[in-house]
Amino acid sequence: MGTKTRERIAATAAARQRVLDHLVARVPRLTRQRAHDALVEANAHWRAGLRQVDAHLQHHPDALTAGTPDVPIALYRLLRVLARGGHPVVVPGCAHCGRTDRTLPHCRPEGRICARCEAADPTRHKPCANCGEARKIYVRQADGTGLCGRCAPRRTAPCCRCQRDLPVVKITDAGPVCDRCYRHHGQPRRPCGGCGEVRPIHKRGRDGRPDLCARCNKTIATCSRCGQTRPCRWAATAAPICQACAPRPQRPCALCGQARPVAARWPLGPVCRGCYSHVRVTPQPCSGCGEVRPLIGVDETGQRRCGLCSGAANAYTCRECGGSEEMYVEGRCVRCVLADRLRTQLLEPGGTSELLLPLVDRLRRAPRPRSALEWLRRDNGGAELLRRLIRNGEPLTHETLDALGHTTGVISLRHMLVHVGILPARNELLAQLEPWLDRALDNVAPAHRHLLRTYGHWAVLRKARARAARTRYTANSAARSRSLVRAGIHFLNWIDHHQRPLGELTQHDVDAYLLAGGTRLLVRDFLRWARHRRLIGDVDVPCVRSGDPHEFLDDDQRWALVRRFLGDEHTPLDVRVAGCLTLLFGLRATRIVTLQASDLITEHEGTYLTIDQRRVILPPALGHLLQAQADTAVPTSIIGRVDAANQWLFPGSLAGRHAHPHALTARLTRHGVPSRLGRNAALLALATDLPAAVLASQLGLSIEAAVHWVRRAKRDWHGFLAARADDSTSEAAGSTRRPG
């Protein structure tokens, strides 16, 4: 052994001795043997690694706890080994992003950095020969130009599962596998440490943290741009950015030509988010194979082709049904995911499978399956209430839903169950009066609660039920019933405030209440009911006759509005139709919303509208408008479009229900149509030209209302009837003289 060799061995032993002494002295509870094992595990026990650690510790004695990133690679490995052993050392983080959960293989003047920050360093980027973006060069071509990782060609081979020549992701025992087949079939699955489901692991667990799937691997932070708490990129840095605020490169879209952020790079070129969504949800027949699929490529002649015919790895076909509907998750289309969740959430949990089959069938056939999925996911919605009833084993009845309250979710669920036939139909306006009465009386003084409950049940509700059995019970009818109860509550609160016992009430007290602003027409019903039951003395509210209508729309304004609605293409179609029916026939909004497509009859003479079982001929322009409304009226509810049980001309947001009349009136008002004034002007104009009998029969008015309008128009139709009788006599006489 030569002298230099002996000196080198002695220097190495001395350096190792100094490092071990430093570790034992600076790290509590670290034995000399454990320190030596750590040096061996970190590959820092001899040669260059040992020299790096020894030199750095001599110049920086606090390097084990300082956490500075300017450390040699051997010392960095040693710190990670000691930290895994539970010793109190500080592992340095990346000099750029500050992350401590990543290895730091690259050294910069400012310290060690991770591989991601190294790849993102713009000073090391070069323009890609294909896309032109400044990126890290991964492959050099024959002419010396470089390609980035996105544009670099990947090795292709026939996939052992789908037999297509695609880029290889993994070499298995059976052969090479493409990306799609690997994700759908070959990717390992194990329980996620976040949600507990057996799913493909997106991030492997380390340092005591569990494995996480793609859904759970989201770092929540406060976005530095929008300020909202969301899953963010660069969450460990001082400037996290959420997905919505993250910068994206802009390129001219291959479909619309506008410079927008790139959503996908297809064989036909980069596409923006709008064109991407449109192509995905509107599959078309492929010019190559003829299958109906999203057309993401083009052939030599410019004809659009699907992904399979264009050589793309992703053909956007469902791995379960093979269809081309919009993909949702894990290679499955949105309709397959919807069918699976309907089965697991509504059919399997309880014993009501056969009962809920009509609802599940219509939800599965919903034209917008994403809306049905959102309905299933929404908290405190109809689906959550239905799942709760199934878990508790409660029967699906109107009484069960009434016990849940009068929330939006209960209302929507009830109408869906009625629409599919699971629950029997009932008059909801009438059925909700009794629960409303109970809620309204909760805040009433206990001394008057029993009296008002008796009045509400035996007077107001009794009349409401009789009216519903006799004729239509509309939203205005229900509003009047509630107003009668409120008037009784207000009156009893007033006499309590003025210390007037109900049994000692006088006519002077009633007059004082009316002078104080009491509702004369509404409180009269309560006082008459109380007097008939001998609860009060001989007091009454004088009956005030309603005056004639005194507010009318000017005739020129009315016809100007009619002409605008008949020819204005920019006004919504439903507003145009409702406005014309109001301004020409004086129909109320409560009657307009109940019109169905079957009420519109087209014959060779013209178009007729059925109003209360009487057909009224329509002007041709209005007939075309009504026919267009019948053809384009689409319900907005989830299952309203599945079948055509009730084709309302003005469909509402609830399943099987028409639009609310108050909402229609508000829309007319926003477009310049005062409904009451326009209706008064239309009825006055019709009463000028028609007798009361014709007016009542054609427009569904009561004979009293028709006579009132005719008198308001100041026309006497006795002369008209006499003239018709004379014409009939003359025609009969002429017919008898003609043969002679």
C-alpha positions in Angstrom: 0.0 0.0 0.0 1.5 3.3 -1.0 1.9 6.4 1.1 -0.8 8.4 -0.8 -3.3 5.6 -0.3 -2.6 5.4 3.4 -3.0 9.2 3.7 -6.3 9.1 1.8 -7.6 6.3 4.1 -6.5 8.2 7.2 -8.1 11.4 5.9 -11.4 9.6 5.2 -11.4 8.0 8.7 -10.7 11.4 10.3 -13.5 13.0 8.3 -15.9 10.2 9.3 -14.8 10.6 12.9 -15.5 14.4 12.8 -18.9 13.9 11.2 -20.0 11.2 13.7 -18.8 13.4 16.6 -20.8 16.3 15.2 -23.9 14.3 14.7 -23.8 12.7 18.2 -23.2 16.1 19.8 -25.9 18.0 17.9 -28.7 15.5 17.5 -30.3 14.4 20.8 -30.7 10.7 21.5 -28.6 9.8 18.5 -26.2 6.9 19.2 -22.9 6.6 17.4 -23.9 3.3 15.7 -27.2 4.9 14.5 -25.3 7.9 13.2 -23.0 5.5 11.3 -26.0 3.6 9.8 -27.5 6.9 8.7 -24.3 7.8 6.9 -24.3 4.5 5.1 -28.0 4.7 4.2 -27.5 8.2 2.8 -24.4 7.1 0.9 -22.4 9.7 2.7 -19.9 7.5 4.6 -17.0 7.7 2.2 -15.4 9.4 -0.8 -17.0 12.5 -2.2 -20.2 12.3 -0.1 -18.3 12.2 3.1 -16.0 15.0 2.1 -19.0 17.2 1.2 -20.7 16.6 4.5 -17.5 17.1 6.5 -16.6 20.4 4.8 -20.1 21.8 5.1 -20.5 21.0 8.8 -17.1 22.6 9.5 -18.2 25.9 7.9 -21.8 25.7 9.0 -22.1 23.9 12.4 -25.9 24.6 12.6 -26.7 23.1 9.2 -28.6 20.2 10.9 -31.3 22.6 12.2 -30.9 25.7 10.0 -33.0 24.4 7.2 -31.2 26.4 4.5 -31.4 25.0 1.0 -27.7 25.7 0.1 -26.5 22.2 1.3 -24.6 19.5 -0.7 -26.6 16.6 -2.0 -25.0 14.1 0.5 -26.0 16.2 3.5 -29.5 16.6 2.1 -29.9 12.8 1.8 -28.5 12.5 5.4 -31.0 15.0 6.8 -33.9 13.1 5.1 -32.7 9.8 6.6 -32.5 11.3 10.1 -35.9 13.0 9.7 -37.5 9.7 8.8 -36.0 8.2 11.9 -37.8 10.8 14.1 -34.7 12.8 15.0 -35.1 16.6 15.5 -33.4 17.9 12.3 -34.8 20.3 9.8 -35.0 19.1 6.2 -34.5 22.1 3.8 -37.2 23.0 1.4 -37.0 24.0 -2.2 -35.3 27.4 -2.7 -38.1 28.4 -5.2 -41.4 26.9 -4.0 -40.5 26.1 -0.4 -41.9 22.6 -0.6 -40.4 20.1 1.8 -42.2 17.0 0.6 -40.2 16.8 -2.7 -36.7 15.8 -3.3 -34.2 18.5 -4.3 -32.0 17.0 -7.0 -30.9 20.2 -8.7 -28.5 22.8 -7.3 -28.7 26.5 -8.1 -26.7 29.4 -6.7 -29.6 30.2 -4.3 -29.8 26.6 -3.1 -31.3 23.3 -4.0 -34.6 23.2 -6.0 -37.0 20.5 -6.9 -37.5 18.9 -10.3 -40.7 20.8 -11.0 -39.1 24.2 -10.3 -36.2 23.2 -12.5 -38.5 22.3 -15.3 -40.5 25.6 -14.8 -37.4 27.8 -14.9 -37.8 30.0 -17.9 -34.0 30.6 -18.3 -33.6 27.0 -19.2 -36.4 26.9 -21.7 -36.0 27.0 -25.5 -38.6 27.4 -28.2 -40.3 24.2 -29.3 -40.0 23.5 -33.0 -43.6 22.3 -33.1 -45.8 24.5 -30.9 -43.4 27.4 -30.7 -43.8 27.7 -26.9 -40.7 28.2 -24.7 -40.5 24.9 -22.8 -38.0 22.5 -21.5 -36.6 20.5 -24.5 -36.9 16.8 -24.2 -36.0 15.5 -27.7 -33.6 16.8 -30.3 -34.6 16.2 -33.9 -32.2 15.4 -36.8 -31.9 19.0 -37.8 -30.9 20.0 -34.2 -34.3 21.6 -33.3 -35.9 20.5 -30.0 -39.3 19.4 -29.0 -41.0 19.9 -25.7 -42.5 17.1 -23.6 -46.0 17.7 -25.1 -44.9 17.6 -28.7 -42.2 14.9 -28.4 -43.2 11.7 -30.2 -44.0 8.8 -27.9 -43.2 5.3 -28.7 -46.2 3.5 -30.2 -47.1 -0.2 -30.3 -50.2 -2.3 -30.7 -52.1 -2.3 -27.4 -52.6 -5.8 -26.1 -56.2 -5.0 -25.1 -57.7 -2.8 -27.8 -55.2 -3.8 -30.6 -54.8 -0.2 -31.7 -51.4 1.3 -32.5 -51.1 3.9 -29.8 -48.5 5.4 -27.5 -47.4 3.0 -24.8 -48.0 3.8 -21.2 -47.0 0.6 -19.5 -45.4 -2.7 -20.4 -47.4 -5.5 -18.7 -46.9 -9.3 -18.7 -49.5 -9.5 -21.5 -47.7 -6.7 -23.6 -47.8 -3.0 -24.0 -50.9 -1.1 -22.9 -52.2 2.3 -24.1 -53.3 5.1 -21.8 -57.0 4.5 -22.1 -56.8 0.7 -21.5 -54.4 1.2 -18.6 -56.6 3.7 -16.8 -59.8 1.7 -17.3 -58.5 -1.8 -16.8 -54.9 -2.2 -15.7 -54.3 0.7 -13.3 -53.9 -0.6 -9.7 -56.7 0.2 -7.4 -56.6 0.2 -3.6 -58.5 1.9 -0.8 -58.1 5.7 -0.7 -57.0 7.1 2.6 -59.3 10.1 2.2 -62.7 8.7 1.1 -62.1 5.0 1.8 -63.3 3.9 -1.7 -61.3 1.5 -3.8 -60.1 3.8 -6.6 -57.0 4.4 -8.7 -54.4 6.1 -6.5 -53.4 9.6 -7.7 -50.8 10.3 -5.1 -48.9 7.7 -3.1 -48.7 8.1 0.6 -45.4 9.0 2.3 -44.1 10.3 5.5 -47.2 9.1 7.4 -49.7 10.5 4.9 -52.2 8.1 3.2 -52.7 7.2 -0.4 -55.1 9.6 -2.1 -57.3 9.2 -5.2 -57.7 12.0 -7.7 -60.8 13.3 -6.1 -59.2 13.5 -2.6 -55.8 14.8 -3.8 -56.8 18.4 -3.7 -54.8 20.9 -1.7 -57.3 23.5 -0.4 -55.9 27.0 0.0 -57.0 30.7 -0.4 -56.4 31.8 -4.0 -54.1 34.8 -4.2 -56.1 36.3 -7.1 -59.8 35.7 -6.4 -59.6 35.3 -2.6 -61.8 32.2 -2.6 -60.9 29.0 -0.7 -60.5 26.3 -3.4 -58.2 23.5 -4.6 -55.2 25.5 -5.7 -51.9 25.0 -7.4 -48.7 26.0 -5.6 -50.6 25.8 -2.4 -47.4 25.6 -0.3 -46.1 28.9 -1.7 -47.1 32.5 -0.9 -49.1 32.8 -4.1 -51.5 29.8 -4.6 -53.7 30.0 -7.6 -57.0 28.1 -8.2 -57.9 26.4 -11.4 -60.2 29.2 -12.6 -57.5 31.9 -12.1 -54.5 29.9 -13.4 -53.1 31.4 -16.6 -53.6 29.4 -19.7 -52.0 29.9 -23.1 -54.2 31.4 -25.8 -54.1 30.0 -29.3 -56.4 30.5 -32.3 -59.2 27.9 -32.1 -59.3 25.5 -35.0 -63.1 25.7 -35.1 -64.2 29.3 -34.3 -60.8 30.9 -35.1 -60.8 33.2 -32.1 -57.7 33.4 -29.8 -58.8 31.8 -26.6 -57.3 29.6 -23.8 -56.8 26.1 -25.2 -59.1 23.5 -23.7 -57.8 20.5 -25.7 -55.5 19.7 -28.5 -57.3 17.5 -31.0 -56.1 16.1 -34.4 -57.9 19.0 -36.1 -55.9 21.5 -33.9 -56.3 23.3 -30.6 -59.9 24.1 -29.5 -61.3 26.6 -27.0 -63.6 25.6 -24.1 -66.8 26.6 -25.9 -66.0 24.6 -29.0 -64.8 21.7 -26.9 -68.0 21.5 -24.9 -70.1 21.9 -28.1 -68.4 19.1 -30.0 -68.5 16.8 -26.9 -72.2 17.1 -26.3 -73.3 17.2 -30.0 -71.9 14.0 -31.7 -72.4 13.8 -35.4 -72.0 10.9 -38.0 -68.3 10.4 -38.8 -67.4 10.7 -42.5 -65.0 7.7 -42.1 -66.8 5.0 -40.1 -70.4 6.4 -40.1 -70.7 6.1 -36.3 -72.3 9.0 -34.3 -69.4 10.3 -32.3 -67.7 13.6 -31.4 -65.8 14.7 -34.5 -62.4 15.8 -33.3 -60.4 15.3 -36.6 -60.5 16.0 -40.3 -59.5 13.9 -43.3 -57.6 15.0 -46.5 -60.7 16.5 -48.0 -61.6 18.5 -45.0 -64.5 16.2 -43.8 -64.9 15.8 -40.1 -63.9 12.5 -38.5 -64.1 10.9 -35.1 -61.1 10.2 -32.9 -60.7 6.6 -33.9 -60.6 7.5 -37.6 -58.2 10.3 -36.9 -55.7 8.2 -34.9 -56.4 9.9 -31.6 -55.9 8.1 -28.3 -59.2 9.3 -26.9 -62.3 8.6 -29.0 -64.7 9.9 -26.3 -66.8 6.7 -26.3 -68.2 5.3 -23.1 -66.3 2.2 -21.9 -69.5 0.7 -20.5 -72.2 1.3 -23.1 -70.0 2.2 -26.1 -72.1 5.3 -26.7 -70.8 8.8 -27.6 -72.7 10.8 -25.1 -70.8 13.2 -23.0 -68.1 11.6 -20.9 -68.5 12.1 -17.1 -66.0 10.2 -15.0 -63.5 7.3 -15.4 -64.4 6.8 -19.1 -68.1 6.4 -18.5 -70.7 8.6 -20.1 -73.0 10.8 -18.0 -76.1 8.6 -18.6 -74.3 5.4 -17.4 -73.2 7.2 -14.3 -76.7 8.5 -13.8 -78.2 5.0 -14.1 -75.7 3.6 -11.7 -76.3 6.3 -9.0 -80.1 6.0 -9.4 -79.8 2.3 -8.7 -77.5 2.6 -5.7 -79.2 5.6 -4.1 -82.9 5.1 -4.7 -83.5 1.4 -5.5 -81.1 -0.6 -3.4 -81.2 1.1 0.0 -84.8 0.1 0.9 -87.8 -2.0 0.0 -89.5 0.6 -2.2 -87.8 -0.5 -5.4 -91.0 -1.3 -7.4 -92.8 1.8 -6.1 -90.0 4.2 -7.3 -89.4 2.5 -10.7 -91.6 5.1 -12.6 -89.5 7.9 -11.1 -86.2 6.2 -11.7 -87.2 5.4 -15.3 -88.1 9.0 -16.1 -84.9 10.3 -14.4 -82.8 7.8 -16.4 -84.5 9.0 -19.7 -84.1 12.7 -18.7 -83.0 14.8 -21.7 -80.4 16.5 -19.5 -78.8 13.8 -17.4 -76.4 16.3 -15.8 -79.4 18.0 -14.3 -80.6 14.7 -12.8 -77.1 14.1 -11.4 -77.1 17.5 -9.8 -80.5 16.8 -8.4 -79.2 13.6 -6.8 -76.1 15.5 -5.4 -77.8 18.6 -4.0 -78.0 18.8 -0.2 -81.5 19.2 1.4 -83.0 18.7 -2.1 -85.7 16.4 -3.2 -83.4 13.5 -3.7 -81.9 13.8 -0.2 -85.5 13.9 1.3 -86.4 10.9 -0.7 -83.3 8.9 0.5 -84.1 9.9 4.1 -87.7 8.6 3.8 -86.3 5.3 2.3 -83.8 4.9 5.1 -86.4 5.5 7.8 -88.9 3.2 6.1 -91.6 5.8 6.0 -94.5 5.5 3.4 -94.6 7.8 0.4 -97.8 9.7 1.0 -98.9 13.3 0.9 -99.2 13.3 4.7 -95.6 12.2 5.1 -94.4 15.0 2.8 -96.6 17.5 4.7 -94.8 16.6 7.9 -91.5 17.6 6.3 -92.6 21.2 5.9 -93.3 23.5 3.0 -89.7 23.9 1.6 -88.6 24.1 -2.0 -87.3 20.5 -1.9 -90.5 19.1 -0.6 -92.6 21.0 -3.2 -90.4 19.8 -6.0 -90.4 16.2 -4.8 -94.2 16.2 -4.4 -94.8 17.4 -7.9 -92.4 14.8 -9.3 -94.1 12.0 -7.5 -97.5 13.2 -8.6 -96.3 13.6 -12.2 -95.1 10.0 -12.5 -98.1 8.6 -10.7 -96.6 7.5 -7.4 -98.8 9.9 -5.5 -102.4 10.8 -6.4 -103.0 14.3 -7.7 -104.6 16.9 -5.5 -105.3 20.6 -5.4 -102.1 21.9 -3.8 -103.4 25.4 -3.4 -106.3 24.1 -1.3 -104.3 21.4 0.4 -101.7 23.9 1.7 -104.2 26.2 3.3 -104.6 24.1 6.4 -100.9 23.8 7.1 -100.5 27.5 6.4 -103.3 28.2 8.9 -101.5 26.2 11.6 -98.3 28.1 11.0 -100.1 31.5 11.0 -101.7 30.8 14.3 -98.5 29.9 16.1 -97.8 33.6 16.7 -101.3 34.6 17.8 -102.2 35.3 21.4 -103.5 32.1 23.1 -106.7 33.8 24.1 -107.7 34.2 20.4 -106.0 31.1 18.9 -109.0 28.7 19.4 -111.4 31.3 18.0 -109.3 32.0 14.9 -108.7 28.3 14.4 -112.5 27.7 14.4 -113.1 30.6 12.0 -110.4 29.4 9.7 -111.6 25.8 9.6 -115.4 26.3 9.6 -115.6 29.4 7.6 -112.6 30.1 5.4 -111.6 26.5 4.6 -115.2 25.3 4.2 -115.9 28.0 1.6 -112.6 27.3 -0.2 -113.4 23.6 -0.5 -116.9 24.4 -1.7 -115.5 26.7 -4.4 -112.9 24.1 -5.4 -115.6 21.5 -5.9 -117.8 23.9 -7.9 -115.3 25.8 -10.1 -111.6 26.5 -10.6 -109.6 27.3 -7.4 -106.8 29.6 -8.5 -103.8 31.2 -6.9 -105.9 34.4 -6.4 -108.6 32.3 -4.6 -106.0 30.9 -2.2 -104.6 34.4 -1.7 -108.0 35.7 -0.7 -108.6 32.9 1.7 -105.3 33.7 3.5 -106.2 37.4 3.5 -109.5 36.7 5.3 -107.6 34.9 8.1 -105.0 37.7 8.3 -107.8 40.2 8.6 -109.3 38.4 11.5 -105.9 38.2 13.2 -105.3 41.9 12.6 -108.7 42.9 14.0 -108.3 40.8 17.2 -104.9 42.3 17.8 -106.4 45.8 17.4 -109.1 45.2 20.0 -106.5 43.8 22.4 -104.3 46.8 21.9 -107.3 49.1 22.7 -108.5 46.9 25.5 -111.9 46.1 24.0 -113.3 42.7 24.9 -114.8 40.9 21.9 -118.2 40.3 23.6 -118.6 44.0 24.5 -117.7 45.2 21.0 -119.9 48.1 19.7 -120.5 49.6 16.3 -118.4 52.6 17.4 -115.4 50.3 17.9 -115.8 48.8 14.5 -116.1 52.2 12.9 -112.9 53.3 14.8 -111.1 50.2 13.5 -112.1 51.0 9.9 -111.1 54.7 10.3 -107.7 53.4 11.6 -107.0 51.7 8.3 -108.7 48.3 8.7 -109.6 46.3 5.6 -113.3 46.8 5.2 -114.1 44.1 2.7 -112.0 41.4 4.4 -112.9 42.0 8.1 -116.6 42.0 7.2 -116.5 38.2 6.7 -115.0 37.6 10.1 -117.5 39.9 11.9 -120.5 38.4 10.2 -119.3 34.9 11.1 -118.8 36.0 14.8 -122.2 37.7 14.9 -124.0 34.6 13.5 -122.4 32.6 16.4 -123.4 35.2 18.9 -119.9 36.0 19.8 -120.5 39.7 19.3 -123.5 42.0 19.3 -125.4 43.6 16.4 -122.4 45.1 14.7 -121.6 45.0 11.0 -119.5 46.5 8.3 -121.5 48.2 5.7 -121.2 46.5 2.3 -119.4 48.7 -0.1 -120.3 48.2 -3.7 -117.3 47.9 -5.9 -117.1 50.7 -8.4 -116.9 50.4 -12.1 -113.4 50.0 -13.6 -111.9 53.5 -14.0 -108.4 52.7 -15.2 -108.1 51.7 -18.9 -105.3 51.5 -21.4 -105.7 54.0 -24.2 -107.1 52.3 -27.3 -104.2 53.6 -29.5 -101.7 52.3 -26.9 -103.4 48.9 -26.8 -103.3 48.5 -30.6 -99.7 49.7 -30.7 -98.7 47.0 -28.2 -100.6 44.4 -30.2 -98.8 45.4 -33.4 -95.4 45.3 -31.5 -96.0 41.8 -30.1 -97.2 40.5 -33.4 -94.1 41.7 -35.3 -91.3 42.1 -32.7 -88.9 39.1 -32.9 -86.7 40.3 -30.1 -89.4 40.1 -27.4 -89.7 36.6 -25.8 -92.3 34.5 -27.5 -94.3 33.6 -24.4 -94.6 37.3 -23.5 -95.9 38.1 -27.0 -98.5 35.4 -26.8 -99.7 36.3 -23.3 -99.7 40.0 -24.1 -101.9 39.4 -27.2 -104.3 37.2 -25.3 -104.6 39.9 -22.6 -104.9 42.9 -25.0 -107.3 41.2 -27.5 -109.5 38.9 -25.4 -109.1 40.3 -21.9 -108.0 36.9 -20.4 -106.6 36.8 -16.9 -103.2 35.5 -16.2 -104.7 32.7 -14.1 -106.6 31.6 -17.2 -103.8 32.0 -19.7 -101.3 29.8 -17.8 -103.8 26.9 -17.9 -104.0 26.7 -21.7 -102.7 23.5 -23.2 -101.5 22.6 -26.6 -104.7 20.6 -27.1 -106.7 23.8 -26.7 -105.2 25.0 -30.0 -107.1 23.6 -33.0 -106.1 24.2 -36.6 -108.6 23.7 -39.4 -108.8 24.8 -43.0 -110.9 27.8 -42.0 -108.3 29.0 -39.5 -106.9 28.5 -36.0 -109.2 28.2 -33.0 -108.5 28.5 -29.3 -110.7 26.7 -26.8 -111.7 28.9 -23.9 -113.9 27.2 -21.3 -115.1 24.6 -23.9 -116.0 27.3 -26.5 -113.9 27.7 -29.6 -112.8 31.2 -30.5 -111.3 31.9 -33.9 -107.9 33.7 -33.8 -106.4 36.2 -36.2 -103.9 34.5 -38.5 -100.9 36.3 -37.1 -101.9 35.4 -33.5 -102.7 31.8 -34.6 -99.1 31.5 -35.9 -97.7 32.9 -32.7 -99.7 30.4 -30.6 -98.7 27.5 -32.8 -95.0 28.5 -32.4 -95.4 28.7 -28.7 -97.0 25.2 -28.6 -94.1 23.9 -30.7 -91.3 25.5 -28.6 -92.8 25.4 -25.1 -90.4 23.2 -23.1 -90.7 22.4 -19.4 -87.7 23.3 -17.3 -88.1 20.5 -14.8 -85.9 17.5 -14.8 -88.5 15.0 -15.9 -90.9 17.4 -17.6 -89.5 16.7 -21.0 -89.6 12.9 -20.8 -93.3 12.5 -21.7 -96.1 14.8 -22.9 -98.7 14.2 -20.2 -99.5 17.9 -19.9 -98.3 20.0 -22.8 -98.9 23.4 -21.3 -98.5 26.4 -23.5 -96.7 28.1 -20.5 -94.9 25.3 -18.7 -93.5 25.9 -15.2 -90.4 24.8 -13.3 -92.3 22.1 -11.4 -92.9 18.7 -13.0 -96.3 18.5 -14.7 -97.2 22.1 -13.6 -97.9 25.3 -15.6 -96.2 28.6 -15.0 -97.3 30.6 -12.0 -99.7 33.5 -13.0 -97.9 36.0 -10.8 -94.7 35.3 -12.6 -96.4 35.7 -16.0 -97.9 39.0 -14.9 -94.5 40.2 -13.7 -93.0 39.4 -17.1 -95.8 41.3 -18.9 -95.2 44.3 -16.7 -91.4 44.3 -17.4 -92.2 44.4 -21.2 -94.6 47.3 -20.9 -98.0 45.6 -20.6 -100.0 46.7 -17.5 -102.2 43.5 -17.2 -105.2 45.0 -15.4 -105.4 48.1 -17.6 -104.9 46.1 -20.8 -107.6 43.6 -19.7 -110.1 46.4 -18.9 -109.5 48.0 -22.3 -110.0 44.7 -24.1 -113.2 43.8 -22.3 -114.6 47.3 -22.8 -113.9 47.1 -26.6 -115.4 43.6 -26.8 -118.5 44.7 -24.8 -119.0 47.5 -27.3 -119.4 45.0 -30.2 -120.9 41.9 -28.6 -124.0 41.2 -26.5 -123.6 40.0 -22.9 -124.7 36.4 -23.8 -122.0 36.1 -26.5 -119.4 37.8 -24.3 -120.0 35.4 -21.4 -120.1 32.2 -23.5 -117.0 33.0 -25.6 -114.6 34.3 -22.9 -115.8 32.2 -20.0 -117.1 35.2 -18.0 -120.0 34.9 -15.6 -123.3 36.4 -17.0 -123.2 39.0 -14.2 -119.7 40.2 -15.2 -120.7 40.2 -18.9 -123.8 42.3 -18.2 -121.7 44.6 -16.1 -119.3 45.2 -19.0 -122.0 45.7 -21.5 -123.7 48.3 -19.3 -120.3 49.9 -18.8 -120.0 50.2 -22.6 -123.5 51.8 -22.5 -125.0 49.7 -25.3 -128.6 48.4 -25.5 -128.9 45.1 -27.5 -132.7 45.0 -27.6 -132.6 46.8 -30.9 -130.0 44.3 -32.2 -132.2 41.3 -31.2 -135.3 43.0 -32.8 -133.4 43.6 -36.0 -132.3 40.0 -36.1 -135.9 38.9 -35.6 -137.0 41.2 -38.5 -134.3 39.8 -40.7 -135.4 36.2 -39.9 -139.1 37.0 -40.7 -138.2 38.7 -44.0 -136.1 35.7 -45.1 -138.9 33.3 -44.2 -141.4 35.4 -46.1 -139.1 35.6 -49.2 -138.6 31.9 -49.2 -142.4 31.3 -49.2 -143.0 33.7 -52.0 -140.2 32.5 -54.2 -141.8 29.3 -55.6 -144.9 31.2 -56.7 
